[in-house]
């Protein structure tokens, strides 16, 4: 349903909490889309997590073809994707958890992780989850 809303020009309904990301199948070359929760925003870039690990197709597709397009709200723009290292992921999830402590616990539980919401638990989970940063593409 979120993808259909974005295509109908209603992506603004989600505010800036969800982002529509286009990606190309690494084996098929087919165009795909996925809607993801924004974990962090800074300087036009957004950060998303693969809650089910590095085996998620969308995650692997974006690593294979890191130049793509995202739609945040009603704004569509080209982006470049970069994987965060474990310490960057730790810092991102810790900041997210401090802003949304209860939501962080609920989302972690749905992904199969039991955390108490403490800073230490959030930081450790952030080291284990794969994160991608989608930054506005520079014009060359």
C-alpha positions as CSV (number, residue, x, y, z in Angstrom):
1,X,0.0,0.0,0.0
2,X,2.8,2.6,0.7
3,X,4.2,2.1,-2.8
4,X,0.8,2.8,-4.3
5,X,0.3,5.9,-2.2
6,X,3.7,7.2,-3.3
7,X,2.8,6.6,-7.0
8,X,-0.4,8.5,-6.4
9,X,1.6,11.5,-5.3
10,X,0.5,11.0,-1.7
11,X,4.0,10.1,-0.3
12,X,3.6,13.2,1.9
13,X,1.1,11.3,4.0
14,X,4.2,9.5,5.6
15,X,6.0,12.8,6.2
16,X,9.6,12.0,6.2
17,X,9.4,8.7,8.1
18,X,9.2,6.5,5.1
19,X,11.2,6.6,1.9
20,X,10.5,4.9,-1.5
21,X,13.7,3.6,-2.9
22,X,14.1,2.3,-6.5
23,X,16.6,-0.5,-7.1
24,X,17.6,-2.8,-10.0
25,X,17.7,-6.5,-9.5
26,X,21.3,-7.6,-9.4
27,X,20.6,-10.8,-11.4
28,X,17.5,-9.9,-13.4
29,X,18.2,-6.2,-14.2
30,X,14.5,-5.6,-13.5
31,X,13.4,-2.4,-11.8
32,X,12.0,-2.8,-8.2
33,X,10.8,-0.5,-5.4
34,X,10.8,-0.8,-1.7
35,X,9.4,1.5,1.1
36,X,11.7,1.7,4.1
37,X,11.6,3.5,7.5
38,X,14.0,6.4,7.7
39,X,16.3,5.9,10.8
40,X,18.2,9.1,10.4
41,X,18.3,12.3,8.2
42,X,21.2,14.6,7.8
43,X,22.1,17.1,5.1
44,X,19.7,15.7,2.6
45,X,20.8,12.2,3.2
46,X,18.7,9.5,4.7
47,X,19.8,6.3,6.5
48,X,17.8,3.0,6.5
49,X,18.4,-0.3,8.1
50,X,18.0,-3.8,6.8
51,X,16.2,-5.2,9.8
52,X,16.3,-8.8,8.5
53,X,20.0,-8.6,7.8
54,X,22.3,-8.4,4.8
55,X,20.5,-11.1,2.8
56,X,17.5,-8.9,2.0
57,X,17.2,-8.6,-1.8
58,X,16.7,-4.9,-1.8
59,X,19.8,-4.4,0.4
60,X,22.0,-6.6,-1.9
61,X,20.5,-4.9,-5.0
62,X,21.4,-1.4,-3.7
63,X,25.0,-2.5,-2.9
64,X,25.3,-4.0,-6.4
65,X,23.9,-0.8,-8.1
66,X,24.5,2.1,-5.7
67,X,23.3,4.9,-8.0
68,X,19.5,5.1,-7.8
69,X,16.5,7.3,-7.0
70,X,14.6,7.9,-3.8
71,X,11.3,9.6,-3.1
72,X,10.9,11.3,0.3
73,X,7.5,12.8,0.9
74,X,6.8,14.1,-2.6
75,X,10.4,14.9,-3.5
76,X,12.1,12.5,-5.9
77,X,15.9,12.7,-6.4
78,X,18.9,10.7,-7.5
79,X,21.0,9.3,-4.7
80,X,24.2,7.3,-4.2
81,X,24.1,4.5,-1.6
82,X,26.8,3.7,0.8
83,X,27.0,0.9,3.5
84,X,27.7,2.2,7.0
85,X,30.4,0.4,9.1
86,X,29.5,-1.1,12.4
87,X,30.4,1.9,14.5
88,X,28.4,4.3,12.3
89,X,25.5,1.9,12.5
90,X,25.8,1.8,16.3
91,X,25.8,5.6,16.5
92,X,22.7,5.9,14.2
93,X,20.6,3.3,16.1
94,X,21.6,4.8,19.4
95,X,20.4,8.2,18.3
96,X,17.2,6.8,16.9
97,X,16.6,4.8,20.1
98,X,17.1,7.9,22.2
99,X,14.5,9.8,20.1
100,X,12.0,6.8,19.8
101,X,12.9,4.5,22.8
102,X,9.6,2.6,22.8
103,X,9.4,2.2,19.0
104,X,13.0,1.0,18.9
105,X,12.1,-1.8,21.3
106,X,9.0,-2.8,19.4
107,X,10.7,-2.8,16.0
108,X,13.6,-4.8,17.4
109,X,11.3,-7.4,18.8
110,X,9.5,-7.7,15.5
111,X,12.9,-8.4,13.8
112,X,13.6,-11.1,16.4
113,X,15.9,-9.1,18.7
114,X,15.1,-8.7,22.4
115,X,16.5,-5.4,23.8
116,X,15.6,-3.5,26.9
117,X,16.0,-0.1,25.2
118,X,19.1,0.8,27.1
119,X,21.9,2.7,25.3
120,X,24.2,-0.3,25.5
121,X,21.6,-2.6,23.9
122,X,20.8,-0.1,21.2
123,X,24.5,0.5,20.4
124,X,25.2,-3.3,20.2
125,X,22.2,-3.9,17.9
126,X,23.3,-1.0,15.7
127,X,26.7,-2.8,15.3
128,X,24.9,-5.9,14.1
129,X,22.3,-4.5,11.7
130,X,23.3,-3.4,8.2
131,X,22.6,0.2,7.4
132,X,22.7,2.1,4.1
133,X,23.0,5.9,3.7
134,X,21.3,7.4,0.6
135,X,23.0,10.7,-0.2
136,X,22.0,13.2,-2.9
137,X,23.9,12.3,-6.0
138,X,26.3,14.9,-7.2
139,X,26.0,16.1,-10.8
140,X,29.0,15.2,-12.9
